[in-house]
């Protein structure tokens, strides 16, 4: 974990910090959980919506260079993977066409529930990354690398289970 991130001991969520202190982020999450009785699922939904909203600001529908606004959401098995699944659902509501790649499935009940919800919304899932997407992981300044490093604005990042964003180009 880099010096600009903080991981919650309660939810395991890692937050990329630019203008907030680590203590402030932990205090905010603790307050939501303890004082306001937010649950893990509620926080996941809030964070998923925030990520989807950030994507719509960085990649508005009109700016995408293709017929369909396709977005690849890469989700790990941990809490940030849950946020990624919630993000994918919200992106669909925002008229994007998310495709979900989950390299490792989780036995966590929230993760499984979110997978079912995405499946019921007919969101496509990939079991492997296509060659053209894999090559984007190796390019140092690609959007997917910038997103995983947190350079697209405030969003979650966790190197081993990051929610990564990639806009796919269609011919």
SERO-4910 file (N, C-alpha, C, O; in steps of 0.05 Angstrom, whole numbers):
BEGIN
 pado doro    nc1    nc2    nc3   cac1   cac2   cac3    cc1    cc2    cc3    oc1    oc2    oc3
  Unk    A     17    -23      0      0      0      0     18     25      0     37     27     16
  Unk    A     12     43    -17     28     67    -20     22     87      3      2     83     17
  Unk    A     38    107      6     34    127     27      9    144     23      0    156     42
  Unk    A     -2    144     -2    -26    160     -7    -51    144     -5    -72    153    -14
  Unk    A    -50    120      7    -74    104     10    -78     96     39    -59     97     55
  Unk    A   -102     89     46   -109     80     72   -128     56     70   -146     57     54
  Unk    A   -124     36     86   -141     12     86   -157     11    112   -145     14    134
  Unk    A   -183      8    110   -200      6    133   -196    -21    147   -195    -41    133
  Unk    A   -193    -21    173   -191    -46    187   -218    -60    190   -220    -84    195
  Unk    A   -240    -45    185   -267    -56    188   -276    -69    162   -284    -92    162
  Unk    A   -275    -55    139   -285    -65    114   -264    -76     96   -270    -90     76
  Unk    A   -239    -69    100   -217    -77     83   -215    -60     58   -200    -66     40
  Unk    A   -230    -38     56   -230    -21     33   -206     -3     34   -200      9     55
  Unk    A   -193      0     11   -170     17      9   -179     42     -6   -190     40    -28
  Unk    A   -173     65      5   -182     90     -8   -157    106    -16   -139    110      0
  Unk    A   -157    116    -41   -135    133    -51   -140    161    -40   -162    172    -45
  Unk    A   -121    172    -27   -124    198    -14   -108    219    -28    -84    216    -33
  Unk    A   -121    241    -36   -106    264    -47   -107    287    -26    -86    297    -18
  Unk    A   -131    295    -19   -134    318     -1   -144    311     27   -148    329     43
  Unk    A   -147    286     33   -156    279     59   -134    264     74   -117    250     62
  Unk    A   -134    266     99   -115    252    115   -124    223    120   -148    218    118
  Unk    A   -106    206    125   -113    178    131   -132    177    155   -151    162    155
  Unk    A   -126    192    175   -142    192    200   -170    201    194   -190    190    205
  Unk    A   -173    221    176   -200    231    169   -216    210    155   -240    207    160
  Unk    A   -203    195    137   -217    174    122   -226    152    140   -249    143    138
  Unk    A   -209    143    158   -216    122    177   -238    131    195   -257    116    201
  Unk    A   -236    156    205   -256    167    223   -283    169    209   -304    163    221
  Unk    A   -283    177    183   -308    179    168   -322    151    166   -346    149    170
  Unk    A   -306    131    159   -317    105    156   -327     94    182   -348     82    184
  Unk    A   -311     98    203   -318     89    230   -345    102    239   -362     89    250
  Unk    A   -347    128    234   -371    142    241   -395    131    226   -417    127    238
  Unk    A   -392    126    200   -414    115    185   -423     87    195   -446     81    197
  Unk    A   -403     71    202   -409     44    211   -420     44    240   -440     30    245
  Unk    A   -407     58    257   -414     57    286   -438     76    293   -458     67    304
  Unk    A   -435    102    286   -454    121    295   -480    122    278   -501    126    289
  Unk    A   -476    117    252   -499    119    234   -510     91    227   -530     89    212
  Unk    A   -497     70    236   -506     43    232   -507     35    203   -525     19    195
  Unk    A   -490     46    186   -488     37    159   -476      8    159   -460      2    177
  Unk    A   -485     -8    141   -474    -35    138   -454    -36    116   -451    -18    100
  Unk    A   -440    -59    115   -420    -63     94   -433    -61     66   -421    -49     48
  Unk    A   -456    -72     63   -469    -71     37   -477    -43     29   -474    -35      6
  Unk    A   -486    -27     48   -492      1     42   -468     17     33   -469     32     14
  Unk    A   -446     13     48   -421     27     40   -411     18     13   -401     34     -3
  Unk    A   -414     -8      7   -406    -18    -19   -422     -5    -41   -411      3    -62
  Unk    A   -448     -3    -37   -466     10    -57   -458     40    -61   -457     49    -83
  Unk    A   -453     54    -39   -446     82    -41   -420     85    -56   -418    102    -74
  Unk    A   -400     68    -50   -374     70    -63   -376     61    -93   -363     73   -110
  Unk    A   -393     41    -98   -397     32   -126   -409     54   -143   -402     58   -166
  Unk    A   -429     68   -131   -442     90   -145   -422    113   -149   -422    125   -171
  Unk    A   -405    118   -129   -385    140   -132   -365    133   -154   -358    151   -169
  Unk    A   -357    108   -156   -338    100   -177   -351    102   -204   -339    113   -223
  Unk    A   -376     93   -207   -390     95   -232   -394    124   -240   -391    131   -264
  Unk    A   -401    141   -221   -404    169   -227   -378    182   -236   -377    198   -254
  Unk    A   -356    174   -223   -329    185   -231   -323    176   -259   -312    192   -275
  Unk    A   -330    152   -267   -325    142   -294   -341    159   -314   -331    166   -335
  Unk    A   -366    165   -307   -382    181   -326   -371    209   -329   -375    222   -350
  Unk    A   -357    219   -309   -345    246   -311   -320    245   -328   -315    263   -344
  Unk    A   -304    224   -324   -278    222   -339   -283    212   -367   -270    222   -386
  Unk    A   -302    194   -371   -308    183   -397   -338    186   -403   -353    167   -403
  Unk    A   -347    211   -409   -375    215   -415   -383    199   -440   -366    194   -458
  Unk    A   -408    191   -442   -417    175   -464   -410    187   -491   -401    173   -509
  Unk    A   -414    213   -494   -409    226   -519   -380    226   -528   -374    230   -551
  Unk    A   -361    222   -509   -333    223   -515   -321    196   -524   -298    196   -533
  Unk    A   -336    175   -521   -325    149   -527   -324    145   -558   -343    152   -572
  Unk    A   -302    134   -568   -297    131   -596   -308    105   -607   -294     90   -621
  Unk    A   -333     99   -602   -344     75   -612   -374     76   -613   -386     95   -602
  Unk    A   -386     57   -625   -416     56   -627   -428     50   -600   -450     61   -593
  Unk    A   -416     33   -584   -427     25   -559   -408     33   -536   -384     30   -538
  Unk    A   -419     45   -515   -402     54   -492   -394     30   -474   -405     28   -452
  Unk    A   -376     14   -483   -367    -10   -469   -346     -3   -449   -327     12   -455
  Unk    A   -348    -13   -424   -329     -9   -403   -322    -36   -391   -340    -52   -384
  Unk    A   -296    -42   -388   -288    -67   -375   -283    -60   -346   -267    -42   -339
  Unk    A   -295    -75   -328   -291    -72   -299   -278    -97   -289   -290   -119   -290
  Unk    A   -253    -95   -279   -238   -118   -269   -242   -119   -239   -235    -99   -225
  Unk    A   -252   -141   -229   -259   -143   -200   -245   -166   -187   -247   -189   -197
  Unk    A   -231   -161   -166   -218   -183   -150   -238   -195   -131   -262   -187   -131
  Unk    A   -229   -214   -115   -248   -228    -97   -253   -214    -70   -270   -223    -54
  Unk    A   -239   -192    -65   -241   -179    -39   -262   -157    -39   -278   -155    -58
  Unk    A   -262   -140    -19   -282   -118    -16   -282   -100    -40   -303    -92    -49
  Unk    A   -259    -92    -50   -258    -74    -73   -270    -88    -98   -281    -74   -115
  Unk    A   -269   -114   -100   -283   -129   -121   -313   -125   -118   -327   -123   -138
  Unk    A   -323   -125    -94   -351   -120    -89   -359    -92    -98   -380    -89   -111
  Unk    A   -342    -73    -93   -347    -46   -102   -347    -45   -132   -364    -31   -144
  Unk    A   -329    -60   -145   -328    -61   -174   -354    -72   -186   -364    -63   -206
  Unk    A   -365    -93   -173   -390   -105   -182   -413    -85   -180   -430    -83   -197
  Unk    A   -414    -71   -157   -434    -50   -153   -430    -28   -174   -450    -18   -185
  Unk    A   -406    -21   -179   -400     -1   -199   -410     -9   -227   -422      7   -241
  Unk    A   -406    -34   -234   -415    -45   -260   -445    -42   -262   -455    -35   -283
  Unk    A   -459    -49   -241   -488    -47   -241   -497    -18   -246   -515    -12   -262
  Unk    A   -484      1   -232   -491     29   -234   -484     39   -262   -499     55   -274
  Unk    A   -462     30   -274   -455     38   -301   -476     30   -321   -483     45   -339
  Unk    A   -488      6   -317   -509     -3   -335   -533     16   -333   -545     22   -353
  Unk    A   -540     24   -309   -562     43   -305   -556     70   -319   -574     83   -329
  Unk    A   -530     77   -319   -522    102   -332   -518     99   -363   -507    117   -376
  Unk    A   -528     77   -374   -528     71   -403   -501     63   -415   -498     64   -439
  Unk    A   -482     56   -398   -457     44   -407   -462     14   -410   -482      3   -401
  Unk    A   -444      0   -424   -446    -29   -427   -421    -41   -413   -401    -46   -426
  Unk    A   -424    -46   -387   -401    -58   -373   -398    -88   -378   -418   -102   -380
  Unk    A   -373    -96   -380   -366   -124   -381   -349   -129   -356   -331   -113   -351
  Unk    A   -354   -150   -342   -341   -155   -316   -321   -178   -320   -328   -199   -330
  Unk    A   -296   -173   -311   -276   -194   -311   -269   -199   -282   -260   -182   -267
  Unk    A   -274   -224   -273   -268   -232   -246   -249   -256   -247   -257   -279   -250
  Unk    A   -223   -250   -246   -203   -272   -248   -205   -292   -226   -197   -315   -230
  Unk    A   -215   -285   -203   -217   -303   -180   -244   -298   -167   -249   -276   -157
  Unk    A   -260   -319   -165   -286   -317   -152   -283   -318   -122   -263   -329   -112
  Unk    A   -302   -307   -108   -301   -305    -79   -323   -322    -67   -345   -325    -78
  Unk    A   -318   -332    -43   -339   -346    -28   -355   -326     -9   -374   -334      4
  Unk    A   -346   -301     -9   -359   -281      7   -388   -277     -2   -393   -275    -26
  Unk    A   -407   -277     17   -436   -275     10   -443   -249     -5   -459   -250    -24
  Unk    A   -431   -227      3   -437   -202    -11   -427   -203    -40   -441   -194    -58
  Unk    A   -403   -213    -43   -392   -216    -70   -410   -234    -87   -415   -227   -110
  Unk    A   -419   -256    -76   -436   -274    -91   -463   -261    -98   -473   -264   -120
  Unk    A   -474   -246    -79   -500   -232    -84   -497   -212   -106   -514   -210   -124
  Unk    A   -475   -197   -106   -470   -177   -127   -466   -190   -154   -474   -180   -175
  Unk    A   -453   -214   -154   -449   -228   -179   -476   -236   -191   -481   -233   -215
  Unk    A   -494   -247   -174   -521   -255   -183   -536   -230   -194   -549   -232   -214
  Unk    A   -534   -208   -180   -548   -184   -189   -537   -175   -216   -553   -168   -234
  Unk    A   -511   -176   -220   -500   -169   -246   -509   -189   -268   -515   -181   -290
  Unk    A   -509   -214   -261   -518   -235   -280   -548   -230   -287   -555   -233   -310
  Unk    A   -564   -223   -268   -593   -218   -273   -597   -194   -290   -618   -191   -302
  Unk    A   -578   -175   -290   -580   -152   -307   -568   -157   -334   -564   -139   -351
  Unk    A   -561   -183   -339   -549   -192   -364   -522   -178   -370   -516   -174   -394
  Unk    A   -507   -172   -349   -480   -161   -354   -462   -185   -362   -462   -205   -348
  Unk    A   -447   -181   -383   -429   -203   -392   -405   -205   -373   -395   -186   -362
  Unk    A   -396   -230   -369   -373   -236   -353   -352   -249   -371   -358   -265   -388
  Unk    A   -327   -242   -366   -304   -255   -380   -289   -273   -361   -286   -267   -338
  Unk    A   -281   -296   -371   -265   -314   -356   -235   -310   -361   -218   -320   -346
  Unk    A   -229   -295   -382   -201   -289   -389   -201   -261   -403   -221   -252   -413
  Unk    A   -178   -249   -403   -176   -223   -416   -168   -227   -446   -149   -241   -451
  Unk    A   -182   -214   -464   -175   -216   -492   -147   -204   -497   -138   -188   -481
  Unk    A   -134   -213   -518   -106   -204   -524   -103   -174   -525    -84   -163   -514
  Unk    A   -122   -160   -538   -120   -131   -541   -122   -117   -514   -110    -95   -510
  Unk    A   -136   -128   -495   -138   -117   -468   -113   -123   -452   -103   -106   -438
  Unk    A   -103   -148   -455    -79   -155   -440    -56   -137   -448    -39   -130   -431
  Unk    A    -54   -129   -474    -33   -112   -482    -35    -84   -469    -15    -71   -465
  Unk    A    -59    -76   -463    -63    -50   -450    -52    -50   -421    -43    -29   -411
  Unk    A    -52    -73   -408    -40    -76   -381    -10    -71   -382      1    -62   -363
  Unk    A      2    -77   -405     31    -74   -406     40    -46   -415     64    -39   -412
  Unk    A     22    -30   -426     29     -3   -434     30     15   -409     10     17   -395
  Unk    A     53     29   -404     55     44   -379     36     68   -376     29     75   -353
  Unk    A     27     80   -398     10    104   -395    -18     99   -406    -32    118   -413
  Unk    A    -27     74   -407    -54     68   -416    -74     76   -395    -67     79   -371
  Unk    A    -99     80   -403   -120     87   -384   -123     67   -362   -128     74   -339
  Unk    A   -119     42   -368   -122     21   -348   -100     23   -327   -105     18   -304
  Unk    A    -76     29   -335    -54     33   -316    -59     58   -299    -55     58   -275
  Unk    A    -68     80   -312    -74    104   -297    -96     99   -277    -95    109   -254
  Unk    A   -116     84   -284   -139     79   -266   -129     62   -243   -137     67   -220
  Unk    A   -113     42   -248   -104     25   -226    -85     39   -207    -82     32   -184
  Unk    A    -71     61   -217    -54     77   -200    -69     99   -186    -59    112   -168
  Unk    A    -94    103   -194   -110    124   -181   -107    151   -194   -113    171   -181
  Unk    A    -98    153   -218    -93    178   -231   -117    189   -246   -115    209   -260
  Unk    A   -140    176   -244   -164    186   -257   -182    201   -237   -205    207   -243
  Unk    A   -172    207   -214   -188    221   -194   -191    203   -169   -178    182   -168
  Unk    A   -208    211   -151   -212    196   -126   -227    170   -134   -249    171   -144
  Unk    A   -216    148   -128   -229    122   -130   -213    102   -115   -190    107   -107
  Unk    A   -225     79   -112   -212     58    -96   -189     45   -111   -190     44   -136
  Unk    A   -169     37    -97   -148     22   -110   -137      2    -90   -134      8    -67
  Unk    A   -131    -21   -100   -118    -42    -84   -103    -60   -104   -116    -74   -119
  Unk    A    -77    -60   -104    -62    -73   -125    -71   -102   -130    -72   -110   -153
  Unk    A    -76   -117   -110    -82   -145   -115   -112   -150   -121   -119   -172   -130
  Unk    A   -129   -131   -116   -157   -135   -121   -170   -108   -130   -191   -101   -120
  Unk    A   -157    -95   -148   -166    -68   -156   -190    -69   -174   -194    -89   -189
  Unk    A   -205    -49   -173   -226    -45   -193   -213    -28   -214   -206     -5   -210
  Unk    A   -209    -40   -237   -195    -26   -259   -214    -20   -281   -233    -35   -286
  Unk    A   -210      2   -295   -228     11   -316   -214     11   -342   -191     21   -344
  Unk    A   -226      2   -362   -215      3   -389   -237      7   -409   -256     -8   -409
  Unk    A   -235     27   -425   -254     31   -446   -245     16   -471   -222     19   -480
  Unk    A   -262     -1   -481   -255    -18   -504   -263     -3   -529   -285      9   -531
  Unk    A   -246     -4   -549   -252      8   -575   -263    -14   -593   -253    -36   -595
  Unk    A   -284     -6   -607   -297    -24   -626   -293    -13   -654   -292     11   -658
  Unk    A   -290    -31   -673   -288    -22   -701   -314    -16   -713   -316     -8   -736
***
